[in-house]
Amino acid sequence: MMKHEYSSCDMKRNWTHEKESCPDRVKGFNLCKKRNELRCFKQCQPISQPCSSASADPLPYFNYFTSRTNFEFSGLVVVTNSGNPTSGCSMRVRVTDRAGGGSSQVVANVSPGASVPIFVEGLISLDIACISADSELPVPTTCSGEVIFDLEYCATKVCL
């Protein structure tokens, strides 16, 4: 007997692809032949950007996510700094989301060689700045790592 394994997104995707008719009315309510379905957004994006001095004013932030839709992206974002723990740059992660009232806030500092999970609700944008860990060491030309987005959002589906 074969055993099928699906990620939670695959299971939801398979469930929503089943064709089913929506009733026009239920107990007198018009359902407008629409309903919401949960969709997944998963992406892994590399980070490679210049490392700035801690005294830089303002710090140069680079954008890794911007929502230009009305979708409410919520879930987990993991930022990994793959720099050398003794001489690498730290990452400062700035998030704009509904949980923060729509204003940009620094929500995490990621040390070289570390990963930080960040839970977001209604993500609008995510920006990262790299700063030198020690002013006496020569500043590396780039800092590197990755940002992993594991988000969900609701979309309206028109039923048959």
Backbone as numpy.savetxt, mean C-alpha at the origin, in Angstrom:
# Nx Ny Nz CAx CAy CAz Cx Cy Cz
-6.96 -37.85 -4.60 -7.80 -36.68 -4.60 -6.90 -35.45 -4.60
-7.15 -34.52 -5.53 -6.35 -33.31 -5.60 -6.88 -32.28 -4.61
-5.96 -31.56 -4.04 -6.34 -30.53 -3.09 -6.04 -29.18 -3.74
-7.02 -28.30 -3.78 -6.83 -27.00 -4.39 -6.56 -25.97 -3.31
-5.52 -25.17 -3.54 -5.22 -24.10 -2.59 -5.37 -22.77 -3.30
-6.11 -21.88 -2.69 -6.32 -20.56 -3.23 -5.95 -19.52 -2.18
-5.41 -18.41 -2.64 -5.24 -17.31 -1.70 -6.61 -16.72 -1.46
-6.74 -15.89 -0.45 -8.05 -15.31 -0.15 -8.54 -14.48 -1.31
-7.63 -13.81 -2.04 -8.05 -13.02 -3.19 -8.55 -13.91 -4.32
-7.87 -15.05 -4.56 -8.31 -15.97 -5.60 -9.70 -16.51 -5.28
-9.92 -16.84 -4.02 -11.22 -17.38 -3.62 -12.31 -16.34 -3.85
-12.05 -15.10 -3.45 -13.04 -14.04 -3.64 -13.26 -13.79 -5.12
-12.17 -13.82 -5.93 -12.26 -13.57 -7.36 -13.10 -14.66 -8.01
-12.86 -15.93 -7.67 -13.62 -17.03 -8.25 -15.10 -16.93 -7.86
-15.37 -16.54 -6.64 -16.75 -16.42 -6.18 -17.48 -15.32 -6.94
-16.79 -14.20 -7.19 -17.47 -13.08 -7.84 -17.64 -13.28 -9.33
-16.90 -14.23 -9.94 -17.05 -14.45 -11.37 -18.24 -15.33 -11.71
-18.84 -15.94 -10.70 -20.02 -16.74 -10.95 -21.14 -15.82 -11.39
-21.83 -16.21 -12.47 -22.92 -15.36 -12.97 -24.17 -15.67 -12.17
-24.75 -14.64 -11.65 -25.98 -14.80 -10.90 -26.83 -13.56 -11.12
-28.09 -13.75 -11.11 -28.99 -12.63 -11.32 -29.32 -11.96 -10.01
-29.37 -10.64 -10.05 -29.78 -9.89 -8.86 -31.28 -9.63 -8.99
-32.00 -9.80 -7.92 -33.43 -9.49 -7.99 -33.65 -7.98 -8.14
-34.69 -7.60 -8.90 -34.99 -6.18 -9.07 -35.45 -5.57 -7.76
-36.26 -6.30 -7.04 -36.81 -5.78 -5.79 -36.79 -6.88 -4.73
-36.51 -6.48 -3.51 -36.58 -7.38 -2.38 -37.42 -6.69 -1.32
-38.57 -7.26 -1.01 -39.48 -6.70 -0.01 -39.71 -5.21 -0.24
-39.91 -4.82 -1.52 -40.25 -3.45 -1.83 -39.07 -2.51 -2.04
-37.84 -2.98 -1.81 -36.66 -2.13 -2.02 -36.10 -2.37 -3.41
-35.80 -1.30 -4.14 -35.19 -1.41 -5.45 -33.67 -1.49 -5.26
-33.08 -2.58 -5.70 -31.64 -2.79 -5.52 -30.82 -2.20 -6.67
-31.47 -1.60 -7.66 -30.82 -0.91 -8.77 -29.86 -1.80 -9.56
-30.00 -3.09 -9.43 -29.17 -4.06 -10.16 -27.68 -3.80 -9.99
-27.26 -3.36 -8.81 -25.85 -3.15 -8.52 -25.53 -3.72 -7.16
-24.28 -4.12 -6.98 -23.83 -4.54 -5.66 -22.32 -4.36 -5.58
-21.81 -4.29 -4.39 -20.38 -4.11 -4.20 -19.68 -5.45 -4.17
-18.46 -5.48 -4.71 -17.64 -6.68 -4.60 -16.26 -6.25 -4.11
-15.64 -7.13 -3.35 -14.32 -6.87 -2.79 -13.26 -7.30 -3.80
-12.32 -6.41 -4.08 -11.23 -6.72 -5.01 -9.90 -6.52 -4.31
-8.88 -7.19 -4.83 -7.55 -7.13 -4.22 -6.59 -6.34 -5.10
-5.68 -5.64 -4.46 -4.59 -4.95 -5.14 -3.31 -5.41 -4.46
-2.52 -6.20 -5.18 -1.26 -6.70 -4.63 -0.15 -6.29 -5.57
0.88 -5.68 -5.01 2.00 -5.22 -5.83 3.25 -5.15 -4.97
4.37 -5.52 -5.58 5.67 -5.37 -4.93 6.46 -4.40 -5.80
6.94 -3.34 -5.19 7.63 -2.30 -5.94 9.02 -2.08 -5.34
10.07 -2.08 -6.17 11.41 -1.85 -5.63 11.60 -0.39 -5.21
12.45 -0.18 -4.23 12.83 1.16 -3.79 14.30 1.34 -4.16
14.59 2.39 -4.88 15.96 2.75 -5.22 15.95 4.25 -5.45
16.48 4.98 -4.49 16.45 6.44 -4.58 17.66 7.02 -3.87
17.97 8.28 -4.15 19.13 8.91 -3.50 18.94 9.03 -1.99
20.04 8.95 -1.28 20.03 9.12 0.16 20.45 10.57 0.45
19.67 11.24 1.27 19.93 12.65 1.58 20.54 12.80 2.96
21.13 13.93 3.18 21.67 14.27 4.50 20.50 14.53 5.44
20.68 14.20 6.71 19.62 14.42 7.70 19.31 15.91 7.85
20.25 16.77 7.46 20.03 18.21 7.60 19.31 18.82 6.39
19.00 18.01 5.38 18.30 18.53 4.20 16.94 19.07 4.61
16.64 20.27 4.14 15.36 20.88 4.49 14.75 21.50 3.25
13.65 20.99 2.75 12.89 19.82 3.23 13.51 18.53 2.70
13.19 17.43 3.36 13.64 16.12 2.88 12.96 15.80 1.56
13.72 15.28 0.59 13.08 14.91 -0.68 12.36 13.56 -0.56
11.04 13.60 -0.67 10.22 12.38 -0.64 9.94 11.93 -2.07
9.97 10.60 -2.28 9.63 10.02 -3.57 8.33 9.26 -3.41
7.42 9.42 -4.39 6.10 8.82 -4.31 6.12 7.38 -4.82
5.46 6.47 -4.05 5.35 5.06 -4.45 3.91 4.63 -4.66
2.95 5.45 -4.26 1.53 5.14 -4.48 0.74 6.43 -4.43
-0.13 6.61 -5.43 -1.10 7.71 -5.42 -2.40 7.18 -5.97
-3.48 7.33 -5.22 -4.80 6.91 -5.69 -5.46 8.08 -6.39
-5.87 7.85 -7.61 -6.58 8.87 -8.38 -8.02 8.42 -8.63
-8.51 7.55 -7.76 -9.86 7.02 -7.90 -10.65 7.29 -6.62
-11.90 6.91 -6.64 -12.74 7.02 -5.44 -12.69 5.75 -4.60
-11.87 4.77 -4.99 -11.78 3.53 -4.24 -11.08 3.76 -2.91
-11.53 3.04 -1.90 -10.95 3.09 -0.56 -9.99 1.92 -0.41
-8.69 2.15 -0.67 -7.67 1.11 -0.56 -7.30 0.96 0.91
-7.53 -0.23 1.46 -7.22 -0.48 2.87 -6.53 -1.83 3.01
-5.64 -1.94 3.98 -4.96 -3.20 4.22 -3.57 -2.98 4.77
-2.63 -3.80 4.29 -1.28 -3.83 4.82 -0.27 -3.39 3.77
0.67 -2.55 4.19 1.81 -2.15 3.37 3.05 -2.51 4.19
4.01 -3.21 3.57 5.26 -3.56 4.25 6.41 -2.87 3.53
7.18 -2.07 4.27 8.34 -1.39 3.71 9.59 -2.08 4.25
10.45 -2.53 3.33 11.69 -3.22 3.68 12.87 -2.39 3.23
13.81 -2.17 4.15 15.04 -1.44 3.87 16.16 -2.46 3.79
16.68 -2.68 2.59 17.72 -3.71 2.42 19.13 -3.13 2.51
19.26 -1.93 3.06 20.57 -1.31 3.23 21.41 -2.00 4.29
22.70 -1.71 4.27 23.65 -2.25 5.23 23.37 -1.66 6.61
23.15 -2.50 7.64 22.82 -1.99 8.98 23.87 -1.07 9.59
25.14 -1.16 9.17 26.17 -0.31 9.76 26.39 0.99 8.99
26.08 1.01 7.69 26.37 2.23 6.94 25.25 2.66 6.00
24.10 2.01 6.08 23.00 2.33 5.16 22.19 3.53 5.60
21.24 3.88 4.76 20.33 4.99 5.04 19.06 4.48 5.72
18.45 5.33 6.52 17.14 5.03 7.09 16.07 5.56 6.14
14.91 4.93 6.18 13.78 5.38 5.36 12.73 5.99 6.26
12.20 7.10 5.84 11.10 7.75 6.54 9.86 7.62 5.65
8.82 6.94 6.16 7.62 6.65 5.38 6.52 7.62 5.76
5.99 8.31 4.75 4.91 9.28 4.96 3.66 8.77 4.25
2.55 8.72 4.98 1.29 8.20 4.46 0.21 9.26 4.56
-0.61 9.34 3.52 -1.83 10.13 3.55 -2.97 9.15 3.39
-3.83 9.05 4.41 -4.97 8.15 4.33 -6.13 8.70 5.15
-7.26 8.01 5.05 -8.46 8.45 5.76 -8.29 8.36 7.27
-7.52 7.38 7.74 -7.32 7.21 9.19 -6.59 8.40 9.79
-5.74 9.05 8.99 -5.00 10.23 9.46 -5.71 11.52 9.14
-6.97 11.43 8.75 -7.73 12.64 8.46 -7.39 13.26 7.12
-6.71 12.52 6.24 -6.38 13.03 4.92 -5.13 13.89 4.88
-4.43 14.03 6.01 -3.20 14.82 6.00 -2.00 13.87 5.99
-0.87 14.35 5.44 0.34 13.53 5.37 0.98 13.43 6.74
1.32 12.21 7.13 1.97 11.98 8.41 3.09 10.97 8.25
4.21 11.22 8.92 5.28 10.23 8.96 4.82 9.14 9.92
4.68 7.92 9.41 4.13 6.84 10.22 5.17 5.79 10.61
6.34 5.82 9.95 7.36 4.82 10.28 8.74 5.30 9.86
9.73 4.89 10.66 11.13 5.03 10.30 11.67 3.62 10.17
12.22 3.30 9.00 12.69 1.94 8.74 14.22 1.95 8.72
14.82 1.30 9.70 16.28 1.22 9.80 16.83 0.30 8.73
18.09 0.48 8.34 18.71 -0.43 7.38 18.66 -1.87 7.88
18.28 -2.79 7.00 18.19 -4.20 7.35 16.88 -4.59 8.03
15.91 -3.67 8.10 14.65 -3.94 8.81 13.44 -3.83 7.87
12.31 -4.35 8.34 11.01 -4.24 7.66 10.00 -3.71 8.65
9.06 -2.90 8.16 8.01 -2.36 9.03 6.65 -2.54 8.34
5.69 -3.21 9.03 4.34 -3.31 8.49 3.54 -2.06 8.86
2.75 -1.58 7.93 1.93 -0.38 8.15 0.51 -0.70 7.71
-0.45 -0.56 8.62 -1.85 -0.76 8.27 -2.43 0.57 7.84
-3.12 0.57 6.69 -3.69 1.80 6.14 -5.19 1.62 5.95
-5.90 2.73 6.03 -7.34 2.74 5.80 -7.66 3.89 4.87
-8.12 3.57 3.67 -8.42 4.61 2.69 -7.15 5.29 2.19
-6.15 4.51 1.78 -4.85 5.04 1.37 -5.00 5.98 0.18
-4.41 7.17 0.31 -4.40 8.16 -0.77 -3.01 8.22 -1.40
-1.97 8.30 -0.57 -0.61 8.29 -1.11 0.38 7.76 -0.09
1.53 7.27 -0.60 2.62 6.79 0.22 3.91 7.31 -0.39
4.72 8.00 0.43 5.97 8.59 -0.01 7.09 8.15 0.93
8.31 8.05 0.38 9.46 7.62 1.18 10.62 8.57 0.95
11.28 8.95 2.04 12.52 9.73 1.99 13.62 8.88 2.61
14.81 8.94 2.04 15.96 8.23 2.59 16.92 9.25 3.19
17.35 8.97 4.43 18.25 9.90 5.11 19.45 9.15 5.65
20.60 9.83 5.66 21.84 9.24 6.13 21.74 8.93 7.61
22.17 7.73 8.00 22.11 7.32 9.40 23.18 8.01 10.25
24.31 8.35 9.67 25.42 8.93 10.42 26.08 10.01 9.58
26.18 11.21 10.12 26.74 12.32 9.35 28.24 12.18 9.12
28.93 11.33 9.91 30.37 11.17 9.75 30.72 10.19 8.62
29.81 9.27 8.31 30.06 8.32 7.24 29.73 8.98 5.90
30.41 8.58 4.85 30.04 9.11 3.54 28.62 8.67 3.20
27.85 9.57 2.62 26.46 9.27 2.29 26.42 8.34 1.08
25.76 7.18 1.20 25.64 6.29 0.04 24.86 6.99 -1.07
25.15 6.63 -2.30 24.46 7.28 -3.40 22.99 6.91 -3.47
22.65 5.68 -3.10 21.24 5.25 -3.13 20.90 4.43 -1.91
19.63 4.42 -1.58 19.14 3.45 -0.59 18.20 2.52 -1.35
18.08 1.30 -0.88 17.30 0.33 -1.63 16.45 -0.51 -0.70
15.45 -1.13 -1.29 14.53 -1.99 -0.56 13.32 -2.29 -1.42
12.20 -2.53 -0.76 10.96 -2.78 -1.49 9.77 -2.39 -0.65
8.68 -2.08 -1.34 7.42 -1.81 -0.66 6.39 -2.78 -1.23
5.72 -3.50 -0.33 4.74 -4.50 -0.73 3.35 -4.01 -0.33
2.48 -3.90 -1.31 1.09 -3.49 -1.08 0.21 -4.73 -1.09
-0.57 -4.94 -0.04 -1.56 -6.01 0.03 -2.85 -5.35 0.48
-3.57 -4.78 -0.48 -4.73 -3.93 -0.19 -6.00 -4.52 -0.78
-7.12 -4.10 -0.24 -8.43 -4.46 -0.76 -9.23 -3.19 -0.98
-10.18 -3.25 -1.93 -11.08 -2.13 -2.16 -12.40 -2.68 -2.68
-13.44 -1.90 -2.51 -14.77 -2.31 -3.00 -15.05 -1.62 -4.33
-15.65 -2.38 -5.24 -16.05 -1.84 -6.53 -17.50 -2.23 -6.76
-18.21 -1.41 -7.50 -19.61 -1.70 -7.79 -19.69 -2.59 -9.01
-20.47 -3.63 -8.90 -20.66 -4.58 -9.99 -22.11 -4.51 -10.44
-22.31 -4.41 -11.75 -23.66 -4.43 -12.29 -24.02 -5.89 -12.55
-25.13 -6.34 -11.95 -25.52 -7.75 -12.08 -26.33 -7.94 -13.35
-26.41 -9.20 -13.78 -27.16 -9.55 -15.00 -28.64 -9.48 -14.77
